Amino acid sequence: MEWWVVLSGSLVLLLAAFISGAPLFIGFLIVNLGGVLFLIGPRGFILVANSIFDSANISTLSAIPLFILMGEILTRSGSVENLFRAMDGLVGKIRGRQYLLTVLISVVFGALSGAAMAVAAMMGRSLYPTMMARRYDPGLSIGTILAGASLAPIIPPSVLIVIIATLADVSVGRLLIAGIGPGLVAAVLIALYIYMRVGANRSLSPDVQSTDEGAGPGKLNSLALLLPFSIIIFAVMGLILLGVATPSEAAATGVIGSIIVAIIYGKFSFAMLKEALAGAMLITSMIMVIVVSSNLFGQLLGFTGATRDLVAFGASLSDQPLVLLALLLGIVFVLCMFIDQVALLLIIVPIYKPLVDAAGLDPIWFWVLVLINLSAGGITPPFGYTMFAFKATVPGLPISDVYRAAWPFVGVFVLLMILIVAIPQIATWLPSIM
Amino acid sequence: MNMARITGALASVHDRTTRFGFVLAQVCLCLIVFSYTYETVSRYFFGAPTWWSNELVAYALCIGTFLAMPEVTRTGGHIAIGFLTESLGPRASRVAGVLIAIAGGLTCLAIAWISLRANISQVERTEMLVRVRPIPKIWISAWITWGFFSTGVHFLRNAVSPPSDVINVVTA
């Protein structure tokens, strides 16, 4: 059978299983079981058992529950509310103040949390009502929150980065650090876009000089309030950059850091810790069962020879790397509109990895581009968990308004990808000095 | 004792086992935090790396994942793309939900059966995990079989009575 028939046939089957509404891991298992029966027969079932066992025992994946637990402790303890108050006191009375505040909070929150949905839900509950009460433009407010939340998977710590690096066999530490540059550039681009819009149409933002906005705790008090969060940032990024801890170990020290921060703010309790542990373990199990169920898919594609032939096809495009890159990223962009990011990642990494190697693309650079693409996928209509998480916090809001608000910021992320293609150092410089 | 009472009692035992397993899964997460923190401090401050932290973490992650899996299913928390089923009418949506739960249950029970056969073979061949301190593979792989079996049963129970408490899913 031709390689493209095998590849497209298995992808169509997988997509059909997903769109049927079945849990994603069930979709993977059904297609994998069917694939083993078709290709090898019942004696191949041992491959299924071995593949599940092997992928469930990868210790680098332990960073996933730890990053999630860190975020759970900070949000459930209420420590992040201090972040909001502190940032509020740091931003002066400038036009479009709440938009800028949202972007800045997103950057710091992104350095504390690895999940866009958590950030979108948190900002939807706290910032959006304030923005509406202060008569900021609803569309631009929604878009800013969605774009800001999308920085969380890019700026370390990041659950998506751990999964990508583990599957693509790239250094988790280097890929985590590689996210810092693009995350900061994305924040600048989002802020620039907002100021272009506000500059062109002043009705998008109220005149803050005549309001009580910015009457926060004062600059020095705000900095003091913000200071404890540096413990977590140092415990995660600092220890990785200094070479003291591996990413998984740094994630564990980050958990201890988040407990210390909750204690400093007087928000720690064992009841909160118990809730955080339960929440983190549920989310971890949801993600891990998809990861372990999907592992065999890539191996089966390799078994059919589809991967080898795909690599040969990719190699024929190696003299046109930009065409290959546009093709690979374009596929992710389109599929992101309809498929969950983690599921998509688990499908594409085994297919893309040999292609990237064969074409000689820098793996850190390429996977950072995929990461940004996936993050933007969370706010690309019609399907995106970041949008849904935000929408869940504002029940009366029509989803069409969320879609309309998201599109311009999807454009900002596309611009970011173009910038990183043109200037790869945005992603590759920091990891190169590690 | 009538049939309804027997199935009710079995369901209650299954739920209690699931919740107890979920508590153990949280203990596994605490073990991961402790192991890596201890390893970092011990290696960096005392120059004494441990031999056990990486192994313990890998085992705790695997065991914790499969102990928590039935609880995720019991509460209807698995990640799924629901826009098609949500666009159906209430009756069609309910039928689709039942069919999906049955498919999920049968798939998980099939995987549990495959995993059980692998477990039996591991015991017969005394298979060991090649680590610094080798341990029998069955000590870890048995939890995978349990996880899929219990999850399969929960799916089939969900087909009869859908879970009421839905959790918000946070992925990435």
Interface residues (C-beta under 8 A of the other chain):
Chain A: F18 I19 S20 G21 A22 P23 L24 F25 I26 L29 I30 L33 F45 I46 V48 A49 N50 I52 F53 A56 N57 I58 S59 L61 S62 P65 L66 I68 L69 G114 A115 A116 M117 A118 A121 P153 S158 V159 L160 L239 V244 A245 S248 E249 A250 A251 A252 T253 V255 I256 K274 L277 A278 A280 M281 L282 I283 T284 S285 M286 I287 M288 V289 I290 V292 F338 I339 D340 Q341 V342 A343 L374 G378 P382 F383 Y385 A389 A392
Chain B: F22 A25 Q26 C28 L29 C30 I32 V33 S35 Y36 T37 E39 T40 Y44 N54 E55 V57 A58 Y59 A60 L61 C62 G64 T65 F66 A68 M69 E71 V72 T75 G77 H78 I79 A80 I81 G82 F83 L84 T85 A96 G97 I100 A103 G104 T107 C108 A110 I111 I114 S115 R117 A118 S121 K137 I140 S141 I144 I167 N168 V169 V170 T171 A172
